[in-house]
Amino acid sequence: MVRKYKTEDEYEMIPLSQEELHEELKRLTGWEQLNKAWIAREYTFDHYLDGVEFARNVGEYAQKRMHHPTIKIDYKKVMVEISSWRAKGVTELDIEMVQDFNDIYDQTGDFA
């Protein structure tokens, strides 16, 4: 069964209030607020190629959603940052996607 993902165009691109964002971040493992408009998480891996695989999987998932995070690979660490440009902040779509990024991480290779 193929899962149908909503794309950016299928969401009302309204940024979460700072209170809503704070509450969401409490339940999201590893995610932190960078500034008013961006959230980020650093993922750590035992092997360089596991991080590369994770970044590729996140990229493929983001392409399906047509909503693209910033992904930075630094040896055994991968930093993912996300925001909604149209909304100028973090939206429901971003929160949904970072939950899936965490699931992708849990399914990717060996990690520290």
N, C-alpha and C positions, 0 to 999 in steps of 0.2 A: 504494500500500500504506500503510495506517495503522499507525503504530508504537504498540504498546501500552505505556504507561508504568505502572510500578508506583506505587501511591500509598503514603502514609505507613502505612496500615493493613496493607500487604503486607510491611513490613519489621519485623525485630526492632529496636525502638528502643533500642539500646544505644549509649551514647556511645563514641567512639574514645578509646583511652588517649592521654595527651599525647604519648607516643612515636609512636604510629600517626598522630596528627594532624600532628606535625612532619614525618614522612616524606611524608605526602600533600601537605602544603603545599610541599614542595621541588619537586614536579612540576606544581603548578598555577600557571600564569602569573598573576602579579599578586595572588594571594590571600595575606592575612596574618591572623594570629590577633589578635583584638581583646582577648580575655580567655579564661579557661578554657572558656567555653561558646559563643563566637561567633567566626566568621571573616568577613572583609569584603574587598571589592575596589572601587576607584574606577576607573570607565571614563571615558575622555575622548573627546570628539567635536569635529569641526570646526564643526558646526552644531547649534544648540539642538534643532531638530526631529528630528535623528538620535538624540539622547539620549532624547527623548520616545518615538520609535518603538521604541528598544531597551527602554525601561522597559515599554512596552505588550507587546512580544513576550515579555519575561521574565515579566510578569504573567500572560499567557495560558498560557504553558508551566507556570508554578507552579500555576495553577488546574487544569490537566489532571492534575498530580501530587498535587493537594490538599495541598500543602506550600508555605507562603507566606513568602518572604523580606521583609525590610524594604528598600524601594526609596526613595531620596531623589534628587530631581532638583535640581541647582544649576547653572543655565545650561547650560554645555557639559560638565558632569560628572554622572555618575550613580553613586551609591554603593549597592552591594548588600551587605546583611548577612544572614547566615543561621545558624540554629541549630535544633535540634529541641527544642521546648518539653517534649514528653513525656519525652524522654531527658535533659533538662537539659544538653545538650552537642551537639557535632557528631557526626553519625552517617554511616554509609555512604550513606544517602540524600542528605544534604547534599553530600557529595563528588561523587556522581554528578550532582547538579543543577548544581553550580558548573562542572563540566566542560561541561555543556550551555549554561550562561550564557556561557561563553567562546566557544563555537561560535556562539551567537546574536550576540554582539558582532562576531565576524569576518564575519558576513553582513549587518550593519546599516550602510548608508550609508558616507560618508566619515568617518574619524575621525583624530584627531591621533596 
